[in-house]
């Protein structure tokens, strides 16, 4: 399957390269592992044809990284790459200054340093060295420097006040393929596109293995039958890279992935000292692997619910990771049977953050709109959708709503009665607060609510 989508991202990269006619430009490209960062940059370089070098750090000793860097420049298309011939590099200062000589002075070029967090972690002085060489030499040439990393928090921190590279790079966040792009890539209708997104997370490598015209279950059966399929292996590869030594973090992540969502239930599932669990949870939130959601209303609340941010990882932790031994023994039938039993319930929960994002994009209004949910400690009240003017404590509730993501059952008058009853329990909502319905199978109460959204309407949020 060829390169699909990313039109906006490719256009942004092209605009940045054009801007180097005035001065050097730097992009800080971040995104989760296997989301396609390196592939995007490679595609961009191929399309532009500009002189370029692509170096990817490996996390090894500094002398090995420097030798690999020199090899990559010598194998590159930079016109003055020969300056690296028979050179033994001793420091990143020497390597980057020599790179500035290899970069052309009269035509645009591209320099890519991938897996940048490895270099920063191995050499605390790297940021300062990069800043000096960029300010004094590199930025004066028509070069586009693209710094790439999967550690989201570290890449974000590089550009913060007090760090050497502050305000020298433009942040560029690459997300997974959105549901509309997944549907386009796999030739699926709207409802099936959302299902595919829940399974693949929009990871291009996983989507690339989806057979044309295959259903979700057919894709899963094929992927489960191969131990090396991208669907099966990508989760472990990502976690091994992001949390190589944090056993507590892995256990907490697994507990949340299996459905535990409160601090108390996570603690029981992990069976670790409270201090260790709290440190692990804090790390996972800092790494953007876990989100802590709070009830959205006009009243403060501390009733946090934790969820896996990455859509693919949420699926992998629920259906693949606990059962890899069965897959290794060739018993994918058992894993599929287990999935068949719980798919509808799991999907109903997993779709909620995607629906909230879609509504935040779709709903009109001059003021920013935050879309969340509301629940009580006892869970006697749960409202899938709450729109408000701000979070975590709103001043105004714009709407409340319900999600019914079932194959054949439309939203009906019983569901409407339950939604109205729960609206009365949301602090800040009133009798005239508008109602929204999101239903996979349609609605029988259209006249009684403000808006009704189905899969096709939701998908337009990304078109």
N, C-alpha and C positions, 0 to 999 in steps of 0.2 A: 504494500500500500504506500503511495507517494505521500509527500508532505501535504497536509490538509489544514486549513484554517490559519489562524494567527495573522490575518491580514493587517489588523490594526497594529500589532506589535512589530511586524516587518516594516510598516510605514513609519513607525516611530524611530526605528533604528536607522532607516534611510534618511530621515530628517536630521537626526543627530550627526550622521556622516556628512551630510551637506553642510551643516553648520561648522564643520572643522575648517572651512575656508577662511573663517575669521580667527579661530584659535582652537587649540586642542580641546576635546570634549571627553568627559568621563561618565560612564554609567555604572551604577551599583545594581547589578541584576540579581535579584533574589527570588527564590521559589522553592517549594518542597522538592525533595528528591524524586527523580524519575518523572518530573512534570514536563520535561522537554526543554530545559534551559540551553543545554549544550547543543541540542539538535536545532533549536531556533537560530542560535548564533551561527552555526555551520551553514544553515540554509541561507541566512542573510549574506554571509561572506561569498557563498557560491553565486548568489544572484547579482551581487555588486561587482564581483571580479576585482575588487580593490586589493592591493598588496596587503598581506596579513600574516600574522603568526598566532597560533592557538596553543597555549601552554596550559596543562592541567596538573595541579599539584597532587601528590600522592600520599602526603602525610609522612614521608620518610625523613631521614636525617638531612640537615641543611646542605651538606656537600653533594648528596645525591640529587636533591632538588635542583641545585644550581647546575649540575652537569646535565640533567634532563632539560632544563631551560635552554641551555646553550645548544643542545641537540635539536630542539624544536625550532629555534631561530634559524639554525643552519639549514633545516629542511623546509623552511617557510618560503614565501614569495616576496619577502622584503628585499628591495633591490640592493641594499648594502649589507646583506647578511654575512658576507665574507669576513666582516670585522670580528666575528666569533670563531674564526678558524684557528685551531691550535691554541686556544685560550683556556686557561684553568681559572675558573672564577672562585674567589675566596669569600665574597660577601654579596648581599643583595644590592648594596650601593654600587659596587662595580658592575654587577649584571645589568641593572636598570640604566646606568649611565651609558654602557655600551649599547644597550637596546636603543637609546635615543640617537646614537650614531647610525644604527641600522635602519631606522625609520626615515622614509624620504621627506625632504623639506619642501617639495614642490607639488606633491599630489597627495590626496587623502589615502590613509592607510588604517588598518584595524589591528589592534593588539588585544588579545583576550587572555586573561589570567583566570582560569577556572579553579574551583575549590579553594578560593582565597582564604577561608577560615583556617585551613590547615597551615598555611604560611604564618598567619597571625598568631596561632596557638604555639607554633614551634619557635618563633622568633619574635619576642615582644617589641623589638626595635623596627620590625618590618614596616609598620604604619608610618613611623616617622621618616624612615628612609624613602618610602614611596612618596610621601608628601614633599620632601625636599627635591627629589629628582623631577617630580611632576611640576612643581612651581618654577624651578630654575631652567629646565630643559624641555621635557616632553610636551608640556602644555603650549609651548611656543611653536610647535609643529602641527601640521594638519592631520592629527591622529585621533582616532576614536578609541579610547581605552575602555574596555568592558571588563569589569571585575565581577566575577560570578561566584555565588555561594548558596548552599542549601541550608545553612544554619541561619534561620530567619532573624533571630534576636541579635546575633553577632553582626550580621550584615547591616541591620538597621542601626546598630550602635556605632558603626564606623563613621557615620555621617553626623553624629550628635556633637553638641557643644563640649569642648574640652578634649576631644580626640584629634589627633594630628590631621586627619583628612576631612575635618569638618567643612561642609559646604563646598567641597571640591568635586564631589560626584553627585549626579542626579539619580535619585532612587528610581528603580524600574522593577516593579513587582510582576512576576509571571505566575499567573494562577493556572490551575488545571483547565482543560477544555470545559466550557460551560455546557449545560444540557442541550442548548441549541446546536452547538458545534459538534457534540457527540451524535446527535440525531442526524446532522448533515453528513458526518463522516461515515456513519454506519447505515445510512438510508433507512431510518426508522421514523415511524409516526411519533406524535408528541408524547403520548402515554408511554410508549416503549422507550423513547429517548430518555425520559426520567428514570425508568427502571435501569437502563444501561448505565446511566450516570451514577446511580446508587451503587452499582456493582463495580464499575471501573474507576469511579472517582474522577473521570475525565483524564486519566493518565494516558497519554498517546501510545505508550508501549503496550499497555493492556488493550486499548481499543484496537490497535493494529492487528491483534490476533482474533478479532471477532469475524466469523465467516459472514459473507454477504447473505442477507435475508434470514439470518438465524435468529431464533427467539432467545430470550434471556436464559431459559433453561437449557436450550441446546448449546449455547455458549458455555454455560457452567459445566455441563456434562463433558464437553470437549476439554475444557481447561483443567477440571479436576482429574481427568484421566492421565494428564501429563504432569509429572512432578516438577518439570522445568518450565511450565507455562508462566507467562508474565503475571497472570492473576495470582498464582500460588506463591511465587518467589519474591515478588516486589515488596511485600510487607516486611519480610524478614530482612531483606537487604537494606531497606530504609531505616528500620529500627537499629540494626547492627551498626550503621554508620552514625546515626544521631545519638544513640544512647549505648555506646559500646561497653561501658563499665558500670552503668547505673541499674543494678539489679532491682532495687526498690522501685525505680521509675517504671521499669518494664512490668513489674507485678501490678502496680497501680494502673498502668495503661490497660493491661489485660482485664483487670476488674471492671474498669469503666467500659471497655469494649464489650464485655459480656452482659452489660445492662445495668450495672450498679451506678447510681447517679448521685447519691448523697454522701456526705463525708462519713456518716455512721456506717452505711452499708459497704462503702469502699474499704473502710478500716477493718470490718469483720471479714471481708473477702481476702484481704491482703495478709491479715494476721501478723502485723509488724508493729513495733513500737510507734506510738502516736507521733513522736518527733520525727522519726524516719519517714513516715507516711506524709507528714506535712511538708518535709523538705522535697520529697519526690513530687508531690502535687504542685508545689511552687515551681519546680524545675520544668515540669510538663507545661504549665501555663506560660512560663517565660519563653519556652521553645515553640510556642503556638501549636503544640500538639493537642492540648486540652483547653476547652473554654469553660468558664464558670458563669452560667446564666442565672439571673435573678428574676423573680416575678416583676413584671412591668405594670406599674400602677402609680397612683399619686401618693401612695404610702410606702415609706422605707421598709425594706425586708432584707433579712440575712439568710433566707432559705435558698441557698445556692444549689443548683443542679449542674453536674459536670457531664460533659459530652466530648467525644472525639471530634476534633475539628475536620480532619481529612476524611472525605466521604468514602474513599476506597479503604482506608485503614479501618474505618468503622465496620465495614463489611468483612474485611480480612480477620479482624480480631474476633468477630462473632462466629463466623462460619468456617474459617480455614485454620487459623492458628491452633485452636484447641484440638483439631482433628487431623493434624498432619501425619501422625503415625498411621492412621487408617488410609490416608491417601497414599502413603509410601508402600502400604501392603496391597495396594490395588483395590481397596474397598471404597471407591468413590461413590458407589451406590448407597452406602450408609450415610455418607455426608450429604448427598443429594436428598435422601429421604428425610433427614433431619431438617434440611433447609425447606423442603416442601411443607413441613408441618408448621414452621414458624415464620415463613416468608411474609405472609400478609401482615401479621402483627409487627414484625420488625420493620417492614417497609413503611407502615403507617407512622412510626416514630421517626425513622430516618429521613423521611421527606420533609419534616417540619421546618428545619433550618433553611432548606432550599426554597420552600414556599415563602417563608418570611423574607428571604433575600429578593425573591421575584416581586413580591408585593411592594417592598420598599423602592424597587426600581419603577414599578408600573404606576402606582397611585399618584395622581396629580396633586399639586399643591405648591404654594410659594415657599412654605417653610419645610425644613428637613423633616423627614418622617422616620421614626424608629419603629420597627416591628418586632415584637417579642411574644411572650406568653405569660400567663398568670396561673399560679397554683398556691395552695395553702399547705401548711406543714402536714396536715392530716390527709392531704390529697382528696378531700371531699369536694373540692372545687378545682377543676382544671379547664382552663380556657386556652385553646391552641393559638389564637391570634389576638394580639392587642396592639393597636397602633397608637403611638403617642408622639408628643413633640420633643421629648428628650428621654434619656436614660441615665442612671438607674431609677431616679424618682421623677416621674412626669409632672408637668403642670396641667396638662390637658390630655384627655383620652379621646383619640380621633375615631376609633371604631373597635369593636370586638368581633371575633369570628371563629369559625369552626372548620377543621379539615376532616373530610371523609374520603380516604384514598382507597376505596374498595372497587373491585372489578365491576360488579353488577348492581350494587345497591346504591341508589341515588339518595341524596340528602332529602329527607321528608319532614313532615310536620312534627313527628316525635323528636327528631334531631333539633328542629327549630325551637320547640318548647324547652328542651334542655339548655340550648344556647341562651335563650332569654332568661331562664332562671339563673344561669351562671353569670350572665352580664350583671345582674343585680348585686352580685357578690364581689365584683371587681371595684376596688376603691377608685373613685373618680369617674366611673361610668354612670350613666343615667338612663332613664326610660327612652330618651330620644337619641341615645348614642347609636350610630349606624351599625348595622350588622353585615358581615361579609361571610360568604360561603365559598369554600374551595372543595370541589368534589370531582373525583376522577370519573364518576359515572353520571354526572349531571345533577340537577336539582328539580324538585317538584314544588318549591316554595319561592320561585323567583320574585313574585310580586311582593313578598313580605320582607325582603332584605334589600340592602343598598346595592350590593354587587355580588355576582356569581362568577367564579373563575373555574375553568376546566383546564386540562393539560395544554391544549392549544393556546388558550389565552395566556397562561403562565409562561409558556415558552417564548412569547413575543418580548418578554423582559430582556432577553439577550440577543434579540435580532436588530 
